[in-house]
Amino acid sequence: MSSSPFLWSIREYMLIRHYSIRTIKSYLYWIKYFILFHDKTHPESLSKKDVERFLTHLVVERNVSQSTQSVALNALVFLYSKFLGQPPINLDDFRKASRQRKLPVVLTKDEVSLFFRQLKGVHKLMASLLYGSGLRRIELVRLRVKDVDLDHMQLQVWNGKGGKHRLTTLAPELDSSLRAQFDLVESLFQQDTKVAKYSGVWLPHALARKYQSAPYSLGWHYLFPSSKLSIEPGTNNLRRHHFDESSVNRFIRAATRRSGIRKQVTSHTLRHSFATHLLQSGADIRTVQEQLGHADVKTTEIYTHVLNRGARGVRSPLSDLN
C-alpha cells in the first residue's frame, strides 16, 4: 500500500463504508496509476479531458480488455463523485476497448480426471466444487456452512456477480468430503469462541445489524476458513477470514504442472468445463445459464461455440482426401 496520505484517506473512506477489500485494492491501484500518469498531479486539478486521455491510454498503449477499462472507469467515477464529491461528469470522448471475447479454455473429461488425480484433501474438495458446481473462485471461498444443502444436493450462492443469488447443483460424491469439512470448521469454531477477543465471523454490515448473533453461529462461518485468526482491516476485530483467493490459483497451477496438461488451467477453466460438459450431456442452455448465474443467455451461448467448432460442427475437407 502506498504511503500517500491522499490514498490512505481514500482507503479509510472505503473501509468505513464497508467496501470489499477486493474493491478497495482495485480502486486504489487505478487511482494511483491515474495520478502517476499525470505526473503526480492532484485529481482535483485535473479535468474531464484528463480522465478521458487516461482511459484512452489504457486501450491504445496498454491494450487492456473491456472489463479492465471498465474497472478503471468505475474507480475514477468513484474518486470524483463519491470521495471528492464533485458533480457527475459525462465521460464519452475516449477510446473504448472492444477486444473480441476469447473462446474459453475447456478441459476434456479425461483431462479433468487426470487433473483431480493430482489433488487431495481440501484442495481436491475446492476444485471439485469449482468443476462440479460451476462456481466462480470468489463464490467458492465465500461459501458458508449454511450454504451447503446436503438434503437437496445443492449450493446456495449469495451475492454472485452482479449481486445475484442462485442455486446450483452439488455432486452426491462430495457428501463425505463435505461432512469432514464441516467437522473441521466446527473444530476451529470451538477453538475460536474460547479466544477472549474473538469477534465472530465477518458479515455484511446490514446482515450483522439484522442478525446480531449470526457472527457467533457455526452456520455463518466460512466453509473454507483461513489457517489463522487475524485483525480485520480498518477495525480492531479479531476474526477468521476465508481461504485466500490467490492460494486457489497456486494449487491449481501446481496440479496442472504435475498432470502434464498443456492447456492454461485456472479456476475459471474448471467453471468453463462444467458448463461445456453439461451441454455435452444434454442439458439445455437455459438450465446451464441458471447454474452459472448468467444474466443474459448470450453469455452462456459462448459454450455452444466451443461444442460446435472443429469436427463437431464442420467436416474438414482433408478428411475426404484419399
Secondary structure, DSSP 8 states (H G I E B T S, - for coil): ----HHHHHHHHHHHHTT--HHHHHHHHHHHHHHHHHTTT--GGG--HHHHHHHHHHHHHTS---HHHHHHHHHHHHIIIIIIS--------SS--------------HHHHHHHHTT--HHHHHHHHHHHHH---HHHHHT-BGGGEETTTTEEEE-S-GGG--EEEE--GGGHHHHHHHHHHHHHHHHHHTTSTTB------HHHHHH-TTGGGSGGGSBSSB-SS-EE-TTS--EE--B--HHHHHHHHHHHHHHHT--S---HHHHHHHHHHHHHHTT--HHHHHHHHT-SSHHHHTHHHHHHHSGGGTS--GGGG--
